[in-house]
Amino acid sequence: MDTNEIMVNGELIEVTEEIATAGSRKGIKVAVGVGLAVLGSVVAYKYIIKPMVAKIKAKKEQQRMDAEFDEFEDDENDGSID
């Protein structure tokens, strides 16, 4: 083998290794990004969305109960004397 061929082969191996490591770094970055997105979504659901939905449901239920209570009072006080 000629020295020039050995140098070219060595350079080719270095370039291939750089491409492989760059590709694996990109894959790791994507995996970390996806993991952080999932973690952020879970935290947002648990501490923001779920309590907000529960609060809205409780408010609607309270309004429904208040409306039923008002109807009950109106039925008792219809103005007739016993």
C-alpha positions as CSV (number, residue, x, y, z in Angstrom):
1,M,0.0,0.0,0.0
2,D,1.2,3.4,-0.9
3,T,1.6,6.1,1.9
4,N,-0.9,8.3,0.1
5,E,-3.5,5.5,0.1
6,I,-3.0,5.0,3.9
7,M,-3.4,8.7,4.6
8,V,-6.6,8.8,2.5
9,N,-8.0,5.8,4.3
10,G,-7.1,7.3,7.7
11,E,-8.8,10.6,6.7
12,L,-11.8,8.6,5.5
13,I,-12.0,6.8,8.8
14,E,-11.8,10.1,10.8
15,V,-14.6,11.7,8.7
16,T,-16.8,8.6,9.1
17,E,-16.2,8.7,12.9
18,E,-17.1,12.4,13.0
19,I,-20.3,11.8,11.1
20,A,-21.3,8.9,13.4
21,T,-20.7,10.9,16.6
22,A,-22.5,13.9,15.2
23,G,-25.5,11.7,14.3
24,S,-25.6,10.1,17.7
25,R,-25.4,13.6,19.4
26,K,-28.3,14.8,17.4
27,G,-30.3,11.6,18.3
28,I,-29.5,12.2,21.9
29,K,-30.6,15.8,21.7
30,V,-33.9,14.8,20.1
31,A,-34.5,12.1,22.7
32,V,-33.8,14.6,25.6
33,G,-36.1,17.2,23.9
34,V,-38.9,14.7,23.6
35,G,-38.4,13.6,27.2
36,L,-38.5,17.1,28.5
37,A,-41.6,17.8,26.5
38,V,-43.4,14.8,27.9
39,L,-42.3,15.7,31.4
40,G,-43.5,19.3,31.0
41,S,-46.8,18.1,29.7
42,V,-47.3,15.8,32.7
43,V,-46.4,18.5,35.2
44,A,-48.7,21.0,33.4
45,Y,-51.6,18.5,33.4
46,K,-51.1,17.5,37.1
47,Y,-50.7,21.0,38.6
48,I,-52.4,23.4,36.2
49,I,-55.0,21.7,33.9
50,K,-56.5,19.1,36.3
51,P,-57.1,21.6,39.2
52,M,-58.6,24.2,36.8
53,V,-61.0,21.6,35.4
54,A,-62.0,20.5,38.9
55,K,-62.6,24.2,39.9
56,I,-64.8,24.8,36.8
57,K,-66.8,21.6,37.5
58,A,-67.3,22.5,41.2
59,K,-68.4,26.0,40.2
60,K,-71.0,24.6,37.7
61,E,-72.2,22.1,40.3
62,Q,-72.6,24.9,42.9
63,Q,-74.6,27.0,40.4
64,R,-76.9,24.0,39.7
65,M,-77.4,23.4,43.4
66,D,-78.1,27.1,44.0
67,A,-80.7,27.1,41.2
68,E,-82.4,24.1,42.7
69,F,-82.4,25.7,46.1
70,D,-84.0,28.9,44.8
71,E,-86.8,26.8,43.1
72,F,-87.4,25.0,46.4
73,E,-87.8,28.3,48.3
74,D,-90.2,29.7,45.6
75,D,-92.4,26.6,45.9
76,E,-92.7,27.0,49.7
77,N,-93.5,30.7,49.6
78,D,-96.2,30.8,46.9
79,G,-98.3,33.4,48.7
80,S,-101.1,31.2,49.9
81,I,-102.2,31.2,53.5
82,D,-102.9,27.9,55.2
